Amino acid sequence: MSTRATDTTAPAPLLELSGLRKEFGGRRTNVAVDDVSLDVHEGETLALVGESGCGKTTLTRLLLGLLEPTAGRVRFDGQDLAALTASELRGVRRQMQVVLQDPYSSMNPRMRITDIVAEPLVTHEPDARGRRARARTRERVGELLEAVGLDAGIQDRYPHEFSGGQRQRVSIARALALRPRLLVLDEPTSALDVSVQATVLDLLADLQQRLRLTYVFVSHNLAVVAQVADRVAVMSRGSLVEVGEATAVLRTPRHPYTRRLLDAVPVLDPRRGRRAAERASLPAPEANR
């Protein structure tokens, strides 16, 4: 099933997925993504939800250009990724960055924070390389760390010296180094304590507003999705089964699979009923943005 949310009065989407399909070979073909069409508009947060194995990770790799689709296309800011040369694709990738689930495993434990955050700059910007550029690069790293609520003086420390929330802030600083337009947030708070999750979500909301970022927020936590998402896309078995405004999808789901996801959300008081408690915990429509 292919589901697309469109608005003929809206400007062209920043990211457009059209008929995406991804097969993995072997003795038996495994279809990980099947005929997915989806638009992501500039400045919005689109949440991609579904249980483990539904195809979320494969879809995010396709939209980032890390995998080639078996069929269909990915367009970013009007450019078809498959039609770009290697150098052109490199330029587009500057504008699409990712924050991974586990901040510790996504960092080299032998690298100092300054080198971790500066890695995208050194990779993509020749002016950031070499001894002469060191001071300027450190200054930029300091600005990025301060932008995510960390002290610029931590640059010479190592990842193991920080808490999970602090490491995730470092990961976000690294993702912002190239001034991207789109961030793919792959379960960015699932490895954090609940209290720390709230501070990281607040940070992401603030950065989105200040830097005019667009988010693809991958999560299985529907309570978090209800806080951050403008729209929700629900995946099951490689296909999109429902796409719509966050409040509508989470309060009045149309597809049976979406209803099952909501029914599986734990509640503190089982006497109230799972669905009733879940809906009662969702924010009012105006609180989604």
N, C-alpha and C positions, 0 to 999 in steps of 0.2 A: 504493500500500500504506500502510495506517495502522498504526502500532505504538505502543502505550501501555504504560508501566510503571506498575503500580498495586500498592498494598498496602492491603488493607481494614482492617488494624489500625493503620495510620499516621494521623496527624492530617491534616486537609484541607491540600492543597498551597497554598503561597504563590502560585504561578503555575500556571494551568491553561490549556492551549491545546486547543481542541476543534474538530476537523474544519476546520482553517484552510486556506483556499485563497486564492491571490492571482493574479489575471490582469492582465496589462498589455495594453491594447488596441492598435489599429492595424489594418492590413489583415489581419494574421494575429495571432490571440490567442496570447500567450506565457504559459504557466502557470509562474510562478516558484516557487510553493508549492502543493502538492497534497495535501489531506486529511491535514494534520499534527495529531496529537493527542499531547500530552506534558504531564507534570506535573513541576514543580520544587518540591521541599520545602525548608522553611526550614532554613537552616544548611548546606545541601549545596552542592557544586560539580558542576554538570552541564556536561560538555564537549560542544560541538556541533562535529562534525568532518565534513570532506568536501572534495573538490577545488574549485577556483575555478569559480564558475558553478553550484554545486549548489543554491543557494537560501539559504545561511546568512545572508547580509546581509539579504535580504528578510524572512526569518523574525524576525530580531532587531528589525527596524523595526516589524514587526507586533506583537510582544510588548511593545514600548515605547510603542505607540499612535501611532507616527509615520506609519504607513500604515493605511488602513482595509481590512480583509479583504473579498474578494469573497464569501466564505462562511465560516461558522464563527465562533468567538468566542474572546476572550481575557479571562480572569478573573484579577484580582489581589486576593489576600486576600478572595476571595468576591465581588468587585465586577466586573460585566461592563463592560468599558471602553466598549463601544458604547452602553450605556444611561446613561452619565454625562453630565451637563451640562458645559459648558466649564470652569466654575469647579471642579466636582468632579473632572474629569480633571486639572486643574492640580494639585490637591491630591495625587492619586495619583502624578503624575509626580515629585513631590518624593521619593517612596520608591523610584523606579527611575531609576538614573543609569547613565551609560556612560563607559567609558575606551576611547579609540580607538587604532588601531594606531600612527599616527605622531604623537607628542606635539607635534612642531614645527608641523605643518600644522593641528593642532587649536587652536592659540593665535594670537591676534592679536599679531604681532611688535612692534607699536607700543604694546602695553599692558604695564605693569609687572606683576610677579608678584602683587603685592597685589591689583590690580584683576582679574587673571585668576582667582585663587582666590575672590575675593569676588563674582564675577559672579552665581553662583546665589543668593547671599544677597540681593544688591541686587534681583535679579529677583523673588524670591519673598517676601521679608520687608521690609515697609515700614519697620520699625524700623532696618534696616541702611542706609537711604538718607539722604543729606543730610550737611552738614558736622558736625552735632552727633553723628552716629553714626559718624563716621570713626574716632575712636580706638577705640571698642568693636569695630568691624569689623576694624581692623588687629590687635587683640588676638586675635580669633577666627581670623584668617588665620594669625597666628603659631602658634597652637595646632595648626592643621591641618598646617602645614609641619613642625612638630616631630613630629607623629604619624606622618609618612611618612619621618622620618629626615633632614630638612633643617633648616638653621639659620633661626630666625625672622627673623634680620637680613637675609635676602636679598630682602625684599619690594620694595625699590625698584629692583631690577635687572630686566633684560629677558631674554626666552627665549633669545636668541642667545648669552648669556653662560654657558650651562650645557651640560653633556653630555647625550647622549640619555637616559641613565638618570635623571639629575636632572630633566630635563623630564618624563619619564614619572611621576616621583614628584609633581611639581607637578600633573599631570593627575589623579592619584589623589586628591591633596588637594582639588582642585576638586570631584571627584565625591563626596567625603565631606562636603562643606560643609553639605548639607541633612539629614545623618544618615539616609541611605537604608537600606532593608532589602535591596534587590536591586541588584547591580552587574552590568551586561553588559560583559564584558571582551572587546573585539573585537581579537584578535591582539595582546595588550598587550605582548608581548616580541619579536615578529618583526622589529622595526626596530632591535633592540639587539644588541650583541655578546654572545657566549655567556656570558662571565664576568659581564656586567651582567644578563643574563637571570636568572641564579641569584639575585642579590640582590633583584631585583624580585619574583620568585616567593616568596622568603622573606618579603618585606614583605607581600605579599598574604595569605599563610598566617597571618601574625601578626595582621593587621588582621581577618581573618575570625574568628579565635578571640576577639579582644578585643571586637569590635563586633558579633559574632553576625550576620555578613553572609551573604547567599546569593549565589552566583556562577553566572552563565551564561558559560562560558569558551569563546569561539569560537576555533578554532585548526586549522591543518593540520599542526602539528608533534606527531606522536604521542608522541615522547619527552617533551615537555613535558606533554602530556595525561596520560601515565602517572604523572607526578609529582603532579599537582594534583587530578585528577578523582575524585569518588566514583562517578559514573555517566557513561556515554558515550552520546550519540545520534549516529548516523551518517546523513548525508543524501546522497542521490544523485538528481539530476534533479528536485529539488523535493520529494521524498518522504523520509520516514524509513524506512530499511531495517533498522535494528537499534538496539535500546536495551537497556542492561543495566548491571550493575555493571562498573566500569572494568576490573578484573582479568579478569573473564570475557570481556568483549568483546575486549580486547587480547591475551589469551593463547589463547583458544579461540573465535575469531569464527565465527558461524554463517552469515553471508551472504557470498556470493562477492565482492561489492564491498568489504566490510570486509577480506577476505583480500587483495584486490588492493592496498588502501591500505597494509596492513602489509608486503606484499612489496615495495612501492616505497620503503620506508624505507632510506636508505643505510647500509651497514655498513663498518667499517674492514677487516675480514678476509673477503674474498669466499669463501675456502675453507670457512668455517664454514657458509655458506648464509645467505641473507638472513633467512628466517623464524626459523631457530635463533638467529641473533645478536640479532634484534629481541626475541624472547621472553626471551632470557637477560638483556637489558638492562632488562626491565620489573621494577618493584619487587614485592616480596612483597605479598600481599593486605593485611596490616596496615599497610603503608607508604602506602596510598592516601589516608588521611585526614590 
